[in-house]
Structures are given as structure tokens and as C-alpha cells.
């Protein structure tokens, strides 16, 4: 039937409820809010009974789901069937069942089916079972809020509860401060925004009020670290490294993420040196999305000598995080990771003489 952008779901529900919705994405808060909105619209239209199924493992019994969809309670005219598939892989029986459920949804105003999935890769989204869900129902792709969009997202949420930051530079500084504290954790951001509504009346919030209220609840993600490093964001990189260390992240995992980027940069640069256009070299090395744009910015100005030095540094730090020592390098693994990350931050910049 249709793919619905998340920000248009409310308007679509207001126009009329579809018999089948599929929500897919890795942002728990936004998926839960979308799910709640669909259920609220359904309750308002008389869907009073609800059955929920979680697909766990390859031996899940889909017959119970199919039976629930085909029967009505003695006490309810309309029902909601919720199917959670945390792995995103329904298996052979599940794929067949989902296609059957999708086809049965057409014109069915007694049963509302909601399928909840994690983020799916392209191969899964073009598979038969997902295509059936898409053809017979409404699908909503729930993307994470990227760091660059987070201040605007926070401002929008504050506005919804009648609050705002100061105009101009002070307000932007407040939103950036807020974003730094909740980076990578929208649920925590949501909770902090709600806390501000409890602490302060509607109207303008000062920087001091936000600073006093908002906790440092950032969930530092080792893969987001690589984006900060490639973007050359030195202060953000160091803050994320400190956060990862405080959360007890394994040094070897952080090193792996940095080293993977260094090796990929070297492979793409070698392909360019061999005469391949940059877009082709990126595709062949499976670089896409945000990283594709960052690589496109970095590689034309990165020298072969810089990349060779980075590879040597990555090799040295690999030993340090495993307990070895190296001349002229810190013995502490996190200090060595910090030096490696800052070297990568400076890639493409002129050497300081």
C-alpha cells in the first residue's frame, strides 16, 4: 500500500487506520512511540482486544499467530495482533506465515496487525515476505536521529511541551550542550526533556536551568566514534573515548573500529592510485551512508605517507592494548587509543612544521 515517513504517521492515522502496519528500525524510543500512536488510534476505533507474539528462535510456532488472526473473541468485535521479530529473521515458516497474514489483511477491518522489526538490510527489504508486508500494508522505516540533527530534535520536543531555549547563540549553545549529554541515547534525551517540563513552567529555558537539570547520559557507541574521528572532531572524539572508557568498553573493540577505518581508507586510496574513480572504489569496499561522505572528503587530500604512518600506528596500538610496550608510545591502552584516534582526526590536514 504505502511507505509512510515517520513524521507523517500521525496525519495518516488521523485519515484512517490501515489493517497492517510494519515498523522497522533500531531506535527503541521512536519505534515505541509509533507503536503507541497506532494502538491509540485503534483503541479509539473499537479495537479492544490485543494478542502479542514474540518470535524467538527457528522453532517458533506460527500456527498460533495464524489462528489468532483468524478468530475473534466473544467479547470484542475488533482485535490487534502484534508480532515482534527481534532478530529480523522470521525463518522459512515465518516468511510463509507473514505472506499469508499480509494477503489476509486486504479489506479486513476486524483485525489490525502490527509487525515490529529491527533495522533491516537491503537484501531483507527486497525479500518476498517483507515485500508482501509492504504491498498489503503500511511500512514505517524508523531511522536513528543523527548527531547533526539532535539539537533540532531536542528543540522540537521542548516546543511540544511548551518550552524553548533562548534565541540566538545562547540557545544554540544550550541545545549543543544538551545534545552532548544525551548523545546516542534518545530514550535518555526523552526522559531529560520530560524532567525539564516537571522542573520548569512553559516558556524560555536558560542555559543554567538546562545545565543543572540534564545528566550526562550519553551512550557512547564505538561505531559513532569512528564517524567523529573521520569528521576530524577532536573534542567530540576525546569525549567519546572518555565515555567508552568509563562505560568499561573493551580496548580491543575500540582499536578494531579505528583500525578497520584505517585499513579501508588505505584500500580505497590504493584503488584510486591504480586509476579507479573514487565512487567505484568506495562501492567495491562497501563504504556507504555517512562514511561514504566522510571518505569522499578525506581521501582526495590524504597522502599515501599519512596512511602508511596510520597503518604503522594501528599495528603498534594493537600490541599495546594486548599488553605489549612500544618505544615512544604510552603504556596505557586508552592513552594509546587516544593518540591513534587524534592522528586519524588529523588525516588530510597539512603537517605542522
DONU-256917 format. One record per residue (C-alpha): x, y, z; residue in three letters. Coordinates in nm, 2 decimals, decimal comma, m for minus. Each point is the difference from the previous one (the first is absolute). Layout:
DONU-256917
mivo px: X py: Y pz: Z rest: Ala
...
//
This chain:
DONU-256917
mivo px: 0,00 py: 0,00 pz: 0,00 rest: Unk
mivo px: 0,25 py: 0,26 pz: 0,11 rest: Unk
mivo px: 0,32 py: 0,10 pz: 0,17 rest: Unk
mivo px: m0,08 py: 0,27 pz: 0,26 rest: Unk
mivo px: 0,27 py: 0,23 pz: 0,13 rest: Unk
mivo px: 0,01 py: m0,01 pz: 0,38 rest: Unk
mivo px: m0,08 py: 0,38 pz: 0,02 rest: Unk
mivo px: m0,32 py: m0,06 pz: m0,20 rest: Unk
mivo px: m0,13 py: m0,30 pz: 0,19 rest: Unk
mivo px: m0,22 py: 0,21 pz: 0,22 rest: Unk
mivo px: m0,17 py: 0,17 pz: m0,29 rest: Unk
mivo px: m0,06 py: m0,33 pz: m0,17 rest: Unk
mivo px: m0,15 py: m0,16 pz: 0,31 rest: Unk
mivo px: m0,23 py: 0,31 pz: 0,02 rest: Unk
mivo px: m0,13 py: m0,07 pz: m0,35 rest: Unk
mivo px: m0,07 py: m0,37 pz: 0,06 rest: Unk
mivo px: 0,15 py: m0,32 pz: 0,15 rest: Unk
mivo px: 0,16 py: m0,25 pz: m0,23 rest: Unk
mivo px: m0,05 py: m0,37 pz: 0,08 rest: Unk
mivo px: 0,38 py: m0,07 pz: 0,00 rest: Unk
mivo px: 0,30 py: 0,20 pz: 0,12 rest: Unk
mivo px: 0,37 py: m0,10 pz: m0,01 rest: Unk
mivo px: 0,24 py: 0,20 pz: 0,22 rest: Unk
mivo px: 0,37 py: m0,06 pz: m0,07 rest: Unk
mivo px: 0,30 py: 0,17 pz: 0,15 rest: Unk
mivo px: 0,26 py: 0,01 pz: 0,29 rest: Unk
mivo px: m0,13 py: 0,30 pz: 0,20 rest: Unk
mivo px: m0,20 py: m0,15 pz: 0,29 rest: Unk
mivo px: m0,16 py: 0,33 pz: 0,11 rest: Unk
mivo px: m0,12 py: 0,10 pz: m0,34 rest: Unk
mivo px: m0,13 py: m0,35 pz: m0,08 rest: Unk
mivo px: m0,18 py: m0,01 pz: 0,33 rest: Unk
mivo px: m0,16 py: 0,34 pz: m0,06 rest: Unk
mivo px: m0,11 py: m0,10 pz: m0,35 rest: Unk
mivo px: m0,14 py: m0,33 pz: 0,14 rest: Unk
mivo px: m0,19 py: 0,19 pz: 0,28 rest: Unk
mivo px: m0,15 py: 0,24 pz: m0,26 rest: Unk
mivo px: m0,13 py: m0,29 pz: m0,21 rest: Unk
mivo px: m0,15 py: m0,17 pz: 0,31 rest: Unk
mivo px: m0,16 py: 0,32 pz: 0,13 rest: Unk
mivo px: m0,16 py: 0,06 pz: m0,34 rest: Unk
mivo px: m0,12 py: m0,37 pz: 0,00 rest: Unk
mivo px: m0,15 py: 0,02 pz: 0,35 rest: Unk
mivo px: m0,19 py: 0,32 pz: m0,11 rest: Unk
mivo px: m0,15 py: m0,21 pz: m0,28 rest: Unk
mivo px: m0,11 py: m0,29 pz: 0,21 rest: Unk
mivo px: 0,29 py: m0,24 pz: m0,01 rest: Unk
mivo px: m0,03 py: m0,11 pz: 0,36 rest: Unk
mivo px: 0,18 py: m0,34 pz: 0,01 rest: Unk
mivo px: 0,37 py: m0,04 pz: m0,05 rest: Unk
mivo px: 0,22 py: m0,31 pz: m0,06 rest: Unk
mivo px: 0,38 py: 0,03 pz: 0,00 rest: Unk
mivo px: 0,26 py: m0,25 pz: m0,13 rest: Unk
mivo px: 0,38 py: 0,01 pz: 0,01 rest: Unk
mivo px: 0,17 py: m0,21 pz: m0,26 rest: Unk
mivo px: 0,30 py: m0,16 pz: 0,18 rest: Unk
mivo px: 0,21 py: m0,27 pz: m0,17 rest: Unk
mivo px: m0,04 py: m0,20 pz: m0,31 rest: Unk
mivo px: m0,26 py: m0,23 pz: 0,15 rest: Unk
mivo px: m0,26 py: 0,26 pz: 0,08 rest: Unk
mivo px: m0,36 py: m0,13 pz: m0,05 rest: Unk
mivo px: m0,16 py: 0,23 pz: m0,25 rest: Unk
mivo px: m0,33 py: m0,19 pz: 0,00 rest: Unk
mivo px: m0,10 py: 0,19 pz: 0,32 rest: Unk
mivo px: 0,05 py: 0,33 pz: m0,18 rest: Unk
mivo px: m0,20 py: m0,11 pz: m0,30 rest: Unk
mivo px: m0,28 py: m0,14 pz: 0,22 rest: Unk
mivo px: m0,02 py: 0,33 pz: 0,20 rest: Unk
mivo px: m0,03 py: 0,19 pz: m0,32 rest: Unk
mivo px: m0,28 py: m0,22 pz: m0,12 rest: Unk
mivo px: m0,22 py: 0,00 pz: 0,31 rest: Unk
mivo px: m0,18 py: 0,27 pz: 0,20 rest: Unk
mivo px: m0,07 py: 0,02 pz: 0,37 rest: Unk
mivo px: m0,35 py: m0,05 pz: 0,13 rest: Unk
mivo px: 0,04 py: 0,34 pz: 0,17 rest: Unk
mivo px: 0,16 py: 0,21 pz: m0,27 rest: Unk
mivo px: m0,10 py: 0,10 pz: m0,35 rest: Unk
mivo px: 0,35 py: 0,11 pz: m0,09 rest: Unk
mivo px: 0,35 py: m0,12 pz: 0,11 rest: Unk
mivo px: 0,36 py: 0,10 pz: m0,03 rest: Unk
mivo px: 0,27 py: m0,27 pz: m0,08 rest: Unk
mivo px: 0,36 py: 0,11 pz: 0,07 rest: Unk
mivo px: 0,29 py: m0,20 pz: m0,13 rest: Unk
mivo px: 0,35 py: 0,08 pz: 0,12 rest: Unk
mivo px: 0,29 py: m0,15 pz: m0,19 rest: Unk
mivo px: 0,31 py: 0,13 pz: 0,20 rest: Unk
mivo px: 0,25 py: m0,17 pz: m0,24 rest: Unk
mivo px: m0,17 py: 0,12 pz: m0,31 rest: Unk
mivo px: 0,02 py: m0,36 pz: m0,14 rest: Unk
mivo px: m0,34 py: m0,18 pz: 0,01 rest: Unk
mivo px: 0,14 py: m0,32 pz: m0,15 rest: Unk
mivo px: m0,16 py: m0,21 pz: m0,28 rest: Unk
mivo px: m0,33 py: m0,07 pz: 0,19 rest: Unk
mivo px: m0,02 py: 0,36 pz: 0,12 rest: Unk
mivo px: 0,06 py: 0,14 pz: m0,35 rest: Unk
mivo px: m0,29 py: m0,21 pz: m0,14 rest: Unk
mivo px: m0,22 py: 0,10 pz: 0,30 rest: Unk
mivo px: 0,08 py: 0,37 pz: m0,04 rest: Unk
mivo px: m0,10 py: m0,01 pz: m0,37 rest: Unk
mivo px: m0,32 py: m0,17 pz: 0,09 rest: Unk
mivo px: m0,07 py: 0,26 pz: 0,27 rest: Unk
mivo px: 0,07 py: 0,28 pz: m0,24 rest: Unk
mivo px: m0,23 py: m0,13 pz: m0,26 rest: Unk
mivo px: m0,28 py: m0,06 pz: 0,25 rest: Unk
mivo px: 0,03 py: 0,36 pz: 0,12 rest: Unk
mivo px: m0,16 py: 0,14 pz: m0,32 rest: Unk
mivo px: m0,34 py: 0,13 pz: 0,08 rest: Unk
mivo px: 0,01 py: m0,14 pz: 0,36 rest: Unk
mivo px: m0,15 py: 0,25 pz: 0,24 rest: Unk
mivo px: m0,03 py: m0,24 pz: 0,29 rest: Unk
mivo px: 0,37 py: m0,07 pz: 0,06 rest: Unk
mivo px: 0,28 py: 0,25 pz: 0,01 rest: Unk
mivo px: 0,35 py: m0,16 pz: m0,03 rest: Unk
mivo px: 0,32 py: 0,18 pz: 0,11 rest: Unk
mivo px: 0,33 py: m0,15 pz: m0,09 rest: Unk
mivo px: 0,31 py: 0,13 pz: 0,20 rest: Unk
mivo px: 0,34 py: m0,05 pz: m0,15 rest: Unk
mivo px: 0,36 py: 0,12 pz: 0,06 rest: Unk
mivo px: 0,19 py: 0,19 pz: m0,28 rest: Unk
mivo px: 0,01 py: m0,22 pz: m0,31 rest: Unk
mivo px: 0,27 py: m0,02 pz: m0,27 rest: Unk
mivo px: m0,09 py: 0,05 pz: m0,36 rest: Unk
mivo px: m0,01 py: m0,37 pz: m0,08 rest: Unk
mivo px: m0,26 py: m0,06 pz: 0,27 rest: Unk
mivo px: m0,21 py: 0,30 pz: m0,11 rest: Unk
mivo px: m0,02 py: m0,14 pz: m0,36 rest: Unk
mivo px: m0,09 py: m0,35 pz: 0,12 rest: Unk
mivo px: m0,34 py: m0,16 pz: m0,07 rest: Unk
mivo px: m0,14 py: 0,02 pz: 0,36 rest: Unk
mivo px: 0,09 py: 0,37 pz: 0,06 rest: Unk
mivo px: m0,11 py: 0,09 pz: m0,36 rest: Unk
mivo px: m0,34 py: m0,16 pz: 0,09 rest: Unk
mivo px: m0,03 py: 0,21 pz: 0,32 rest: Unk
mivo px: 0,09 py: 0,31 pz: m0,20 rest: Unk
mivo px: m0,25 py: m0,08 pz: m0,28 rest: Unk
mivo px: m0,30 py: m0,07 pz: 0,23 rest: Unk
mivo px: 0,06 py: 0,24 pz: 0,28 rest: Unk
mivo px: 0,18 py: 0,32 pz: 0,11 rest: Unk
mivo px: 0,37 py: m0,02 pz: 0,09 rest: Unk
mivo px: 0,18 py: 0,26 pz: 0,21 rest: Unk
mivo px: 0,39 py: 0,01 pz: 0,00 rest: Unk
mivo px: 0,12 py: 0,13 pz: 0,33 rest: Unk
mivo px: 0,35 py: 0,15 pz: m0,04 rest: Unk
mivo px: 0,22 py: 0,12 pz: 0,29 rest: Unk
mivo px: 0,03 py: 0,37 pz: 0,06 rest: Unk
mivo px: 0,36 py: 0,08 pz: m0,12 rest: Unk
mivo px: 0,22 py: 0,23 pz: 0,22 rest: Unk
mivo px: m0,04 py: 0,29 pz: m0,24 rest: Unk
mivo px: m0,38 py: m0,01 pz: 0,03 rest: Unk
mivo px: m0,01 py: m0,05 pz: 0,37 rest: Unk
mivo px: m0,01 py: 0,37 pz: 0,11 rest: Unk
mivo px: m0,30 py: 0,06 pz: m0,23 rest: Unk
mivo px: m0,17 py: m0,32 pz: 0,12 rest: Unk
mivo px: 0,04 py: 0,12 pz: 0,37 rest: Unk
mivo px: m0,13 py: 0,34 pz: m0,09 rest: Unk
mivo px: m0,31 py: m0,15 pz: m0,17 rest: Unk
mivo px: m0,07 py: m0,22 pz: 0,31 rest: Unk
mivo px: 0,04 py: 0,29 pz: 0,23 rest: Unk
mivo px: m0,25 py: 0,20 pz: m0,21 rest: Unk
mivo px: m0,25 py: m0,28 pz: 0,02 rest: Unk
mivo px: m0,01 py: 0,05 pz: 0,38 rest: Unk
mivo px: m0,01 py: 0,38 pz: m0,03 rest: Unk
mivo px: 0,37 py: 0,07 pz: 0,07 rest: Unk
mivo px: 0,28 py: 0,15 pz: m0,20 rest: Unk
mivo px: 0,36 py: 0,11 pz: 0,03 rest: Unk
mivo px: 0,11 py: 0,36 pz: m0,03 rest: Unk
mivo px: 0,03 py: 0,15 pz: m0,35 rest: Unk
mivo px: 0,33 py: 0,03 pz: m0,18 rest: Unk
mivo px: 0,34 py: m0,13 pz: 0,10 rest: Unk
mivo px: m0,09 py: m0,07 pz: 0,37 rest: Unk
mivo px: m0,28 py: m0,22 pz: m0,11 rest: Unk
mivo px: 0,21 py: m0,19 pz: m0,25 rest: Unk
mivo px: 0,27 py: m0,05 pz: 0,27 rest: Unk
mivo px: m0,27 py: m0,14 pz: 0,24 rest: Unk
mivo px: m0,12 py: m0,25 pz: m0,26 rest: Unk
mivo px: 0,35 py: m0,11 pz: m0,09 rest: Unk
mivo px: 0,07 py: m0,05 pz: 0,37 rest: Unk
mivo px: m0,32 py: m0,20 pz: 0,04 rest: Unk
mivo px: 0,10 py: m0,21 pz: m0,31 rest: Unk
mivo px: 0,34 py: m0,07 pz: 0,14 rest: Unk
mivo px: m0,14 py: m0,14 pz: 0,32 rest: Unk
mivo px: m0,25 py: m0,23 pz: m0,17 rest: Unk
mivo px: 0,19 py: m0,10 pz: m0,31 rest: Unk
mivo px: m0,11 py: m0,34 pz: m0,13 rest: Unk
mivo px: m0,28 py: m0,05 pz: 0,25 rest: Unk
mivo px: m0,33 py: 0,14 pz: m0,11 rest: Unk
mivo px: m0,19 py: m0,17 pz: 0,28 rest: Unk
mivo px: 0,22 py: 0,19 pz: 0,25 rest: Unk
mivo px: m0,05 py: 0,32 pz: m0,20 rest: Unk
mivo px: m0,38 py: m0,05 pz: 0,02 rest: Unk
mivo px: 0,02 py: m0,06 pz: 0,38 rest: Unk
mivo px: 0,21 py: 0,32 pz: 0,05 rest: Unk
mivo px: m0,24 py: 0,21 pz: m0,21 rest: Unk
mivo px: m0,29 py: m0,13 pz: 0,21 rest: Unk
mivo px: 0,20 py: 0,08 pz: 0,31 rest: Unk
mivo px: 0,03 py: 0,36 pz: m0,12 rest: Unk
mivo px: m0,38 py: 0,02 pz: m0,03 rest: Unk
mivo px: m0,03 py: m0,11 pz: 0,36 rest: Unk
mivo px: 0,27 py: 0,24 pz: 0,13 rest: Unk
mivo px: m0,09 py: 0,32 pz: m0,19 rest: Unk
mivo px: m0,32 py: 0,16 pz: m0,13 rest: Unk
mivo px: m0,08 py: 0,06 pz: m0,37 rest: Unk
mivo px: 0,21 py: 0,26 pz: m0,16 rest: Unk
mivo px: 0,37 py: 0,07 pz: m0,05 rest: Unk
mivo px: 0,27 py: m0,22 pz: 0,16 rest: Unk
mivo px: 0,34 py: 0,16 pz: 0,08 rest: Unk
mivo px: 0,33 py: m0,18 pz: m0,06 rest: Unk
mivo px: 0,05 py: m0,02 pz: 0,38 rest: Unk
mivo px: m0,34 py: m0,17 pz: 0,05 rest: Unk
mivo px: 0,08 py: m0,26 pz: m0,26 rest: Unk
mivo px: 0,35 py: m0,06 pz: 0,13 rest: Unk
mivo px: m0,13 py: m0,05 pz: 0,35 rest: Unk
mivo px: m0,27 py: m0,25 pz: m0,11 rest: Unk
mivo px: 0,16 py: m0,21 pz: m0,27 rest: Unk
mivo px: 0,21 py: m0,29 pz: 0,10 rest: Unk
mivo px: 0,29 py: m0,14 pz: m0,20 rest: Unk
mivo px: m0,19 py: m0,29 pz: m0,14 rest: Unk
mivo px: 0,18 py: m0,04 pz: m0,33 rest: Unk
mivo px: 0,03 py: m0,36 pz: m0,13 rest: Unk
mivo px: 0,33 py: 0,01 pz: m0,18 rest: Unk
mivo px: 0,00 py: m0,24 pz: m0,30 rest: Unk
mivo px: 0,32 py: m0,13 pz: m0,13 rest: Unk
mivo px: m0,13 py: 0,03 pz: m0,36 rest: Unk
mivo px: m0,11 py: 0,37 pz: 0,06 rest: Unk
mivo px: 0,36 py: 0,06 pz: 0,12 rest: Unk
mivo px: 0,13 py: m0,09 pz: m0,35 rest: Unk
mivo px: m0,23 py: 0,26 pz: m0,15 rest: Unk
mivo px: 0,12 py: 0,27 pz: 0,24 rest: Unk
mivo px: 0,37 py: m0,09 pz: m0,08 rest: Unk
mivo px: m0,05 py: 0,00 pz: m0,38 rest: Unk
mivo px: m0,18 py: 0,34 pz: 0,03 rest: Unk
mivo px: 0,31 py: 0,14 pz: 0,18 rest: Unk
mivo px: m0,19 py: 0,09 pz: 0,31 rest: Unk
mivo px: 0,28 py: m0,01 pz: 0,26 rest: Unk
mivo px: m0,20 py: 0,11 pz: 0,31 rest: Unk
mivo px: m0,29 py: m0,23 pz: m0,08 rest: Unk
mivo px: 0,24 py: m0,29 pz: m0,06 rest: Unk
mivo px: 0,17 py: 0,05 pz: 0,33 rest: Unk
mivo px: m0,33 py: 0,03 pz: 0,18 rest: Unk
mivo px: m0,12 py: m0,32 pz: m0,16 rest: Unk
mivo px: 0,32 py: m0,19 pz: 0,09 rest: Unk
mivo px: m0,04 py: 0,12 pz: 0,36 rest: Unk
mivo px: m0,36 py: m0,12 pz: 0,00 rest: Unk
mivo px: 0,09 py: m0,34 pz: m0,15 rest: Unk
mivo px: 0,27 py: m0,05 pz: 0,26 rest: Unk
mivo px: m0,23 py: 0,10 pz: 0,28 rest: Unk
mivo px: m0,27 py: m0,25 pz: m0,12 rest: Unk
mivo px: 0,26 py: m0,28 pz: 0,00 rest: Unk
mivo px: 0,01 py: m0,05 pz: m0,38 rest: Unk
mivo px: 0,28 py: m0,25 pz: m0,10 rest: Unk
mivo px: 0,31 py: 0,18 pz: m0,13 rest: Unk
mivo px: 0,04 py: m0,27 pz: m0,27 rest: Unk
mivo px: m0,35 py: 0,09 pz: m0,15 rest: Unk
mivo px: 0,08 py: 0,37 pz: m0,01 rest: Unk
mivo px: 0,34 py: m0,08 pz: m0,17 rest: Unk
mivo px: m0,18 py: m0,23 pz: m0,25 rest: Unk
mivo px: m0,24 py: 0,28 pz: m0,10 rest: Unk
mivo px: 0,28 py: 0,25 pz: m0,06 rest: Unk
mivo px: 0,22 py: m0,25 pz: m0,17 rest: Unk
mivo px: m0,28 py: m0,11 pz: m0,23 rest: Unk
mivo px: m0,04 py: 0,36 pz: m0,12 rest: Unk
mivo px: 0,37 py: 0,04 pz: m0,06 rest: Unk
mivo px: 0,03 py: m0,32 pz: m0,20 rest: Unk
mivo px: m0,31 py: 0,09 pz: m0,21 rest: Unk
mivo px: 0,14 py: 0,35 pz: m0,07 rest: Unk
mivo px: 0,33 py: m0,16 pz: m0,11 rest: Unk
mivo px: m0,19 py: m0,25 pz: m0,23 rest: Unk
mivo px: m0,21 py: 0,27 pz: m0,16 rest: Unk
mivo px: 0,31 py: 0,23 pz: m0,05 rest: Unk
mivo px: 0,19 py: m0,29 pz: m0,16 rest: Unk
mivo px: m0,29 py: m0,05 pz: m0,24 rest: Unk
mivo px: 0,00 py: 0,37 pz: m0,09 rest: Unk
mivo px: 0,37 py: m0,01 pz: m0,06 rest: Unk
mivo px: m0,06 py: m0,29 pz: m0,24 rest: Unk
mivo px: m0,23 py: 0,22 pz: m0,20 rest: Unk
mivo px: m0,35 py: m0,09 pz: 0,14 rest: Unk
mivo px: m0,24 py: 0,29 pz: 0,05 rest: Unk
mivo px: m0,07 py: 0,07 pz: 0,37 rest: Unk
mivo px: m0,38 py: m0,10 pz: m0,01 rest: Unk
mivo px: 0,09 py: m0,34 pz: m0,15 rest: Unk
mivo px: 0,28 py: m0,06 pz: 0,25 rest: Unk
mivo px: m0,24 py: 0,08 pz: 0,29 rest: Unk
mivo px: m0,27 py: m0,23 pz: m0,14 rest: Unk
mivo px: 0,25 py: m0,29 pz: m0,04 rest: Unk
mivo px: 0,11 py: 0,05 pz: 0,36 rest: Unk
mivo px: m0,36 py: 0,01 pz: 0,13 rest: Unk
mivo px: 0,02 py: 0,36 pz: 0,13 rest: Unk
mivo px: m0,33 py: 0,18 pz: 0,00 rest: Unk
mivo px: m0,23 py: 0,23 pz: 0,19 rest: Unk
mivo px: 0,16 py: 0,25 pz: 0,23 rest: Unk
mivo px: 0,34 py: m0,16 pz: m0,03 rest: Unk
mivo px: m0,01 py: 0,03 pz: m0,38 rest: Unk
mivo px: m0,03 py: 0,38 pz: 0,03 rest: Unk
mivo px: 0,28 py: 0,01 pz: 0,26 rest: Unk
mivo px: 0,23 py: m0,21 pz: m0,22 rest: Unk
mivo px: m0,08 py: 0,22 pz: m0,30 rest: Unk
mivo px: 0,11 py: 0,31 pz: 0,20 rest: Unk
mivo px: 0,32 py: m0,16 pz: 0,15 rest: Unk
mivo px: 0,15 py: m0,21 pz: m0,28 rest: Unk
mivo px: 0,08 py: 0,26 pz: m0,27 rest: Unk
mivo px: 0,21 py: 0,19 pz: 0,25 rest: Unk
mivo px: 0,15 py: m0,30 pz: 0,20 rest: Unk
mivo px: 0,35 py: m0,09 pz: m0,11 rest: Unk
mivo px: 0,14 py: m0,35 pz: m0,04 rest: Unk
mivo px: 0,26 py: 0,08 pz: 0,26 rest: Unk
mivo px: m0,27 py: 0,10 pz: 0,26 rest: Unk
mivo px: m0,19 py: m0,32 pz: m0,06 rest: Unk
mivo px: 0,32 py: m0,21 pz: 0,03 rest: Unk
mivo px: 0,08 py: 0,17 pz: 0,33 rest: Unk
mivo px: m0,35 py: m0,06 pz: 0,13 rest: Unk
mivo px: 0,03 py: m0,37 pz: m0,09 rest: Unk
mivo px: 0,33 py: m0,02 pz: 0,19 rest: Unk
mivo px: m0,17 py: 0,17 pz: 0,30 rest: Unk
mivo px: m0,30 py: m0,23 pz: m0,01 rest: Unk
mivo px: 0,24 py: m0,30 pz: 0,01 rest: Unk
mivo px: 0,19 py: 0,14 pz: 0,30 rest: Unk
mivo px: m0,33 py: 0,08 pz: 0,19 rest: Unk
mivo px: m0,12 py: m0,35 pz: m0,07 rest: Unk
mivo px: 0,29 py: m0,13 pz: 0,20 rest: Unk
mivo px: m0,04 py: 0,26 pz: 0,28 rest: Unk
mivo px: m0,37 py: m0,09 pz: 0,06 rest: Unk
mivo px: 0,12 py: m0,37 pz: 0,03 rest: Unk
mivo px: 0,26 py: 0,09 pz: 0,26 rest: Unk
mivo px: 0,31 py: 0,06 pz: m0,21 rest: Unk
mivo px: 0,22 py: 0,31 pz: 0,03 rest: Unk
mivo px: 0,13 py: 0,22 pz: m0,28 rest: Unk
mivo px: 0,27 py: 0,27 pz: 0,00 rest: Unk
mivo px: m0,14 py: 0,36 pz: 0,01 rest: Unk
mivo px: m0,35 py: m0,12 pz: 0,05 rest: Unk
mivo px: m0,21 py: 0,00 pz: 0,33 rest: Unk
mivo px: m0,02 py: m0,33 pz: 0,18 rest: Unk
mivo px: m0,37 py: 0,07 pz: 0,09 rest: Unk
mivo px: m0,23 py: m0,14 pz: m0,26 rest: Unk
mivo px: m0,25 py: 0,29 pz: 0,01 rest: Unk
mivo px: 0,27 py: 0,26 pz: m0,03 rest: Unk
mivo px: 0,14 py: m0,19 pz: m0,30 rest: Unk
mivo px: m0,35 py: m0,02 pz: m0,16 rest: Unk
mivo px: m0,04 py: 0,37 pz: 0,06 rest: Unk
mivo px: 0,32 py: 0,08 pz: m0,19 rest: Unk
mivo px: m0,10 py: m0,23 pz: m0,29 rest: Unk
mivo px: m0,35 py: 0,16 pz: m0,02 rest: Unk
mivo px: 0,15 py: 0,35 pz: 0,00 rest: Unk
mivo px: 0,24 py: m0,10 pz: m0,28 rest: Unk
mivo px: m0,30 py: m0,12 pz: m0,20 rest: Unk
mivo px: m0,18 py: 0,33 pz: 0,08 rest: Unk
mivo px: 0,28 py: 0,19 pz: m0,16 rest: Unk
mivo px: 0,01 py: m0,21 pz: m0,32 rest: Unk
mivo px: m0,01 py: 0,23 pz: m0,30 rest: Unk
mivo px: 0,12 py: 0,30 pz: 0,19 rest: Unk
mivo px: 0,33 py: 0,16 pz: m0,08 rest: Unk
mivo px: 0,29 py: m0,12 pz: 0,21 rest: Unk
mivo px: 0,09 py: 0,24 pz: 0,28 rest: Unk
mivo px: 0,36 py: 0,11 pz: m0,03 rest: Unk
//
